[in-house]
């Protein structure tokens, strides 16, 4: 879980005060970028431990991306049929 300090949020608001919805846009993009990085890290860790191809791993990992109305992302494993 990632947390944001109120001082950091205030700083972001000050920097992006002239951009409409700037803080939400920046937060959404940062959350989604972090989720993709977590997906990559998970794939690397699994390939180090098990003899699996990157394609096989990435085809099962899905990400529910953040949006401006929902500032959270989730990574989950899609079960194979």
N, C-alpha and C positions, 0 to 999 in steps of 0.2 A: 504494500500500500504506500502511496505517495501522499505526503501532506504538504501544505503550503502555509507558510507563516504569514500573519497579517501584515507585517512590515514589508514583506516581499510583494504582497498583493497591492499594497498602497503604492509602492515604487512602480509597479507595472501600470497601475492606473495613471500615475503622473506622467509616465513616458508615453502612454498611448491615449492621452486625453483628447487628442484631435482626430482620432480614428474612430468612427462609429462602430460600437461593439468590439473595439480593439482587444480588450482584455479577454472576452469570451472567445474570440477568434484565435488569439495567441494561445490560450489555455487548451482549446480544442486541438489545435495543431501539435502542441507539445505532448499532450496526452496520447494522441494517435502515434506520434513518432516514438514515444516510449514503449507503447504496446508492440510496435513493429520490432523495436530493438530487443524486447523481451522474447518475442517469437524467434528471432535469430539466435539469441543466447540459448534458448531451450533446445533448438535444433542442434547447435554445436555441442552442447552437453550430452545430448542423447547419442550423437554420432561418435563421441569419444568413448562412451560406455558400451554401446551396442553397434553391431555391424548392420547399419541401416543407411539407405541413401537419403540424401537431403530431400529429394522429391517425395519419397514415401513419408517422411516426417512432416514436411510442410503441407502435404495434401490433407493431413488429418488435423492440423492446428488451425483454428479459426479465431478471428478477432471480431468482437462487437465494438465498432468504433465509436468514439465520443462525438457528440454534436453540440452545437451551441445551447440547445435546450436540455441536454443531458451530459454533464461534464464528467463522464466516467467511461472507461473502456474495460473490456473483459476478454481474456484469452481462455479458450476452452478446446478440448479435444473432441473432434467429431468421431463418433463411433463408426467403425466400418461395418458394412452389411454382410 
